[in-house]
Amino acid sequence: MTVTWSPQQQDDLRAAAIAWLSARTNDGLDALSSEQINEFTWGGERFRLMDAQRGIRKPRQFTSALSIRTTFRPAGAERPYEDDVGVDGLVRYKWRGDDPAHPENRSLRQAMHERVPLIWFWGVGVALYKPVFPVYLIAEEQREQQFVVATDGLQHLESTGSRVEEVMRRYLRQETYRRLHQPVFRSIVMRAYEASCAVCQLRHSVLLDAAHIVEDRHERGVASVRNGLALCKIHHAAYDAGILGLTPDLRVEVRADILDEIDGPLLEHGIKRLHDTPLMVVPRSRRERPDPELLEIHYERFRAS
């Protein structure tokens, strides 16, 4: 007979799992394979943080869910359950099936009532996941068969209808985007570019960014791999500043005044010598390569700068 752990024991494991994932992902920067996720141990034994067959993981010793999972979707494919963003800017996580009394749905409902932190394993490749943590279930929308998900801070905010609260909610929605959507976008781009700078091939993860070809506030600035480039921090800054541009046929250009400038070795070797060279790294899959139309939008701005 399985003995249910005390609330403190469950809290201790959640905290240990989040600390372990933080260390294994460079404080949330990197994705992990299923095999790596399964290396977590507790009390000297392997303890599964993610259910490989189901979307919801509720350990038999727990009173509520420990983690949720979203399957990887290649470009153009559909997931069996589509997790979406509501009009409030917060993400939704779909029920398992359509039975509110299904044990997995009950485990999520219990997690919501207990206000405990969950781990969201978001698929960014085949057997590759970006762990997002902590997340909280703050409401259930039974008609839509889904839960409302928020990052830390929003889960305890009660509705008062005040104008100050609305300002705070907008800020917290931005935080949700920063902590959920941006890390997932980064992991998808890093996987596509094999964790290498597209311009110079630098492979140090902590020195790489997932850059938007056109910014996310642009009407076409969606957080998709075709609007992304893996760039080291120097080349990301140069790209955003209009010092370095990228043609629709994936060749690097350097602004004319920079080519005439005399400076140290970083400018000479790290920027100027890249002029009129092809990208060093592009995704293997053509469906994940930069969208030429988005490149054209940014390139026209670069040429005008």
VMD Tcl script that draws the C-alpha trace (Angstrom):
set ca {
  {0.00 0.00 0.00}
  {1.34 3.41 -0.99}
  {1.61 5.91 1.85}
  {0.79 9.52 0.99}
  {3.62 11.84 1.95}
  {3.08 14.72 4.33}
  {2.63 18.21 2.83}
  {6.15 19.08 4.03}
  {7.67 16.06 2.28}
  {5.86 16.93 -0.93}
  {7.00 20.56 -0.66}
  {10.59 19.44 -0.04}
  {10.61 17.31 -3.17}
  {9.10 20.08 -5.31}
  {11.75 22.51 -4.05}
  {14.55 19.99 -4.63}
  {13.30 19.22 -8.14}
  {13.16 22.90 -9.09}
  {16.64 23.53 -7.65}
  {18.01 20.51 -9.56}
  {16.42 21.62 -12.83}
  {17.76 25.12 -12.35}
  {21.29 23.75 -11.96}
  {20.98 21.35 -14.90}
  {19.61 24.01 -17.27}
  {22.09 26.81 -16.48}
  {19.46 28.59 -14.40}
  {16.72 27.97 -16.94}
  {18.66 28.72 -20.14}
  {18.92 25.24 -21.64}
  {16.56 22.45 -22.64}
  {16.96 18.87 -21.40}
  {16.40 15.53 -23.04}
  {13.97 13.01 -21.59}
  {16.95 10.92 -20.53}
  {18.51 13.83 -18.66}
  {15.24 14.66 -16.92}
  {15.01 11.06 -15.72}
  {18.35 11.40 -13.88}
  {16.76 13.21 -10.94}
  {17.05 11.31 -7.66}
  {15.40 11.70 -4.27}
  {16.47 9.80 -1.20}
  {19.09 7.98 -3.25}
  {16.60 6.64 -5.82}
  {15.42 7.75 -9.24}
  {12.24 9.81 -9.07}
  {10.35 10.64 -12.25}
  {9.60 14.33 -12.69}
  {7.80 13.92 -16.00}
  {5.40 11.29 -17.30}
  {6.60 10.19 -20.72}
  {3.22 8.74 -21.70}
  {0.82 11.22 -20.12}
  {0.71 14.99 -20.06}
  {0.23 15.16 -16.29}
  {2.54 13.64 -13.70}
  {1.05 12.88 -10.28}
  {3.34 10.71 -8.16}
  {1.43 8.08 -6.19}
  {2.81 9.58 -2.95}
  {1.38 13.03 -3.79}
  {-2.04 14.54 -3.28}
  {-1.75 16.69 -6.41}
  {0.13 16.98 -9.69}
  {3.88 17.60 -9.81}
  {4.34 18.50 -13.48}
  {2.59 19.06 -16.79}
  {3.90 18.41 -20.29}
  {3.28 19.89 -23.72}
  {4.33 17.76 -26.67}
  {6.67 19.03 -29.36}
  {4.99 20.26 -32.50}
  {7.07 20.45 -35.72}
  {6.29 23.38 -38.00}
  {2.85 22.87 -39.53}
  {1.82 20.01 -37.22}
  {-0.86 20.04 -34.55}
  {-0.61 18.90 -30.96}
  {-3.20 16.48 -29.58}
  {-4.06 19.16 -27.02}
  {-3.56 22.79 -27.93}
  {-2.43 25.00 -25.04}
  {-3.37 28.55 -25.90}
  {-3.17 32.12 -24.63}
  {-6.31 33.79 -23.32}
  {-7.40 37.39 -23.82}
  {-5.81 38.17 -20.46}
  {-2.39 37.15 -21.79}
  {-2.15 34.08 -19.59}
  {-1.56 30.58 -20.91}
  {-4.12 27.78 -20.69}
  {-3.43 24.10 -20.13}
  {-6.04 21.69 -21.44}
  {-7.70 18.94 -19.41}
  {-6.88 15.32 -20.05}
  {-9.85 14.31 -22.24}
  {-13.26 15.79 -21.49}
  {-14.10 14.19 -18.15}
  {-13.66 16.68 -15.28}
  {-13.46 13.75 -12.86}
  {-10.56 12.08 -14.63}
  {-7.85 11.39 -12.01}
  {-5.31 13.57 -13.83}
  {-7.72 16.48 -14.03}
  {-8.50 16.04 -10.35}
  {-4.77 16.14 -9.59}
  {-4.48 19.49 -11.39}
  {-7.53 20.83 -9.59}
  {-5.99 19.80 -6.28}
  {-2.73 21.54 -7.20}
  {-4.73 24.67 -7.89}
  {-6.50 24.46 -4.52}
  {-3.22 23.79 -2.69}
  {-1.46 26.61 -4.61}
  {1.62 24.48 -5.07}
  {4.28 25.11 -7.73}
  {4.30 22.91 -10.83}
  {6.95 22.24 -13.45}
  {5.94 22.66 -17.09}
  {7.94 20.53 -19.52}
  {7.44 22.19 -22.89}
  {8.49 20.13 -25.90}
  {10.97 21.98 -28.13}
  {12.24 18.98 -30.09}
  {11.91 15.22 -30.29}
  {12.40 13.98 -26.69}
  {13.70 17.47 -25.82}
  {11.98 19.71 -23.27}
  {12.33 23.20 -21.88}
  {11.47 23.02 -18.18}
  {9.57 26.13 -17.08}
  {9.31 26.57 -13.31}
  {7.60 27.39 -11.13}
  {4.16 27.78 -12.68}
  {0.84 27.87 -10.86}
  {-2.72 27.00 -11.75}
  {-4.81 29.98 -10.69}
  {-8.24 29.19 -12.17}
  {-10.23 26.56 -14.01}
  {-12.41 27.24 -17.05}
  {-14.64 24.20 -17.12}
  {-16.58 25.14 -20.23}
  {-13.32 25.37 -22.20}
  {-11.94 22.32 -20.34}
  {-8.73 24.01 -19.26}
  {-6.77 25.58 -16.42}
  {-5.29 29.07 -16.33}
  {-1.52 29.06 -15.78}
  {0.55 31.86 -14.29}
  {4.11 32.34 -13.16}
  {5.10 33.21 -9.60}
  {3.47 36.36 -8.28}
  {0.13 36.29 -10.06}
  {-1.34 33.29 -8.29}
  {-2.15 35.16 -5.07}
  {-3.50 38.32 -6.68}
  {-7.19 38.57 -5.81}
  {-9.55 40.64 -7.93}
  {-10.48 44.05 -6.47}
  {-11.38 45.95 -9.64}
  {-8.98 48.80 -8.82}
  {-7.01 50.65 -11.49}
  {-3.79 49.96 -9.61}
  {-4.52 46.24 -9.84}
  {-4.93 46.46 -13.61}
  {-1.51 48.07 -13.92}
  {-0.06 45.29 -11.79}
  {-1.79 42.64 -13.86}
  {-0.33 44.04 -17.08}
  {3.12 43.92 -15.52}
  {2.62 40.35 -14.34}
  {1.37 39.30 -17.79}
  {4.64 40.63 -19.19}
  {6.45 38.57 -16.56}
  {4.49 35.50 -17.65}
  {5.59 36.12 -21.23}
  {9.20 36.60 -20.13}
  {9.25 33.47 -17.99}
  {7.23 31.15 -20.22}
  {7.15 32.18 -23.87}
  {10.64 33.62 -24.17}
  {12.45 30.61 -22.65}
  {10.49 28.24 -24.90}
  {11.31 30.40 -27.96}
  {14.97 30.37 -26.96}
  {15.07 26.60 -26.58}
  {13.39 26.02 -29.95}
  {15.87 28.34 -31.68}
  {18.87 26.84 -29.87}
  {17.80 23.35 -30.85}
  {17.35 24.35 -34.50}
  {20.78 26.04 -34.63}
  {22.43 23.31 -32.55}
  {23.34 25.83 -29.84}
  {25.70 27.74 -32.14}
  {25.83 31.36 -33.23}
  {24.56 31.54 -36.80}
  {27.16 34.20 -37.64}
  {30.35 32.98 -35.93}
  {29.60 29.42 -34.70}
  {30.28 30.23 -31.03}
  {28.87 27.31 -29.00}
  {28.88 28.58 -25.40}
  {25.23 28.51 -24.33}
  {25.51 31.27 -21.74}
  {26.87 33.61 -24.44}
  {24.05 32.90 -26.91}
  {20.69 34.58 -27.40}
  {17.61 33.73 -29.40}
  {17.20 36.87 -31.49}
  {14.00 37.89 -33.24}
  {14.44 38.72 -36.92}
  {11.63 41.23 -36.54}
  {10.84 42.33 -33.01}
  {7.96 40.78 -31.12}
  {6.00 44.05 -31.09}
  {5.90 43.98 -34.91}
  {2.66 42.61 -36.39}
  {4.64 39.67 -37.82}
  {7.00 39.33 -34.87}
  {5.75 35.97 -33.62}
  {7.92 33.82 -31.37}
  {8.48 31.06 -33.94}
  {11.67 29.40 -35.10}
  {11.34 31.01 -38.57}
  {11.48 34.43 -36.91}
  {14.51 33.44 -34.86}
  {18.28 33.43 -35.09}
  {20.78 31.99 -32.64}
  {23.32 34.78 -32.14}
  {26.10 35.38 -29.67}
  {25.61 38.46 -27.55}
  {28.02 40.59 -29.61}
  {26.38 39.76 -32.93}
  {22.89 40.02 -31.43}
  {23.65 43.55 -30.25}
  {25.20 44.40 -33.64}
  {22.15 43.00 -35.45}
  {19.69 44.96 -33.31}
  {21.76 48.15 -33.60}
  {21.92 48.01 -37.41}
  {25.68 47.47 -37.48}
  {25.27 44.02 -38.95}
  {22.55 42.95 -41.37}
  {21.42 39.72 -42.99}
  {20.24 39.45 -46.59}
  {17.24 37.30 -47.52}
  {19.68 34.81 -49.08}
  {21.47 34.47 -45.72}
  {24.60 36.52 -46.30}
  {26.05 38.84 -43.67}
  {26.52 42.53 -44.42}
  {28.28 45.13 -42.29}
  {27.27 48.78 -42.40}
  {29.49 50.86 -44.68}
  {30.73 53.32 -42.04}
  {31.74 50.42 -39.80}
  {33.80 48.91 -42.63}
  {35.72 52.20 -42.85}
  {36.24 52.45 -39.10}
  {39.60 51.67 -37.52}
  {39.37 50.03 -34.10}
  {40.67 47.05 -32.16}
  {40.80 43.34 -33.07}
  {37.23 42.61 -31.99}
  {35.79 45.02 -34.57}
  {38.28 43.92 -37.21}
  {37.97 40.15 -36.76}
  {34.61 39.82 -35.04}
  {32.56 42.18 -37.22}
  {34.26 43.59 -40.33}
  {35.66 40.32 -41.66}
  {32.17 38.83 -41.67}
  {31.05 41.20 -44.44}
  {29.65 39.39 -47.49}
  {30.07 35.94 -45.94}
  {27.30 33.33 -45.66}
  {25.80 32.36 -42.34}
  {28.00 29.73 -40.72}
  {25.08 27.85 -39.13}
  {21.57 27.33 -40.50}
  {18.93 24.83 -39.33}
  {19.12 21.43 -40.99}
  {15.38 21.44 -41.63}
  {14.32 23.85 -44.37}
  {11.04 24.38 -42.53}
  {12.98 25.92 -39.64}
  {15.22 28.25 -41.63}
  {14.66 32.02 -41.45}
  {11.61 33.30 -43.27}
  {12.89 35.30 -46.31}
  {10.02 37.79 -46.00}
  {10.93 38.55 -42.39}
  {14.59 38.85 -43.35}
  {13.60 41.30 -46.09}
  {11.72 43.48 -43.57}
  {14.76 43.71 -41.30}
  {17.22 44.04 -44.20}
  {15.38 47.06 -45.63}
  {15.66 48.75 -42.24}
  {19.34 47.89 -42.11}
  {19.98 49.37 -45.54}
  {18.15 52.54 -44.54}
  {20.18 52.97 -41.36}
}
mol new
graphics top color blue
foreach p $ca { graphics top sphere $p radius 0.5 }
foreach p [lrange $ca 0 end-1] q [lrange $ca 1 end] { graphics top cylinder $p $q radius 0.2 }
display resetview
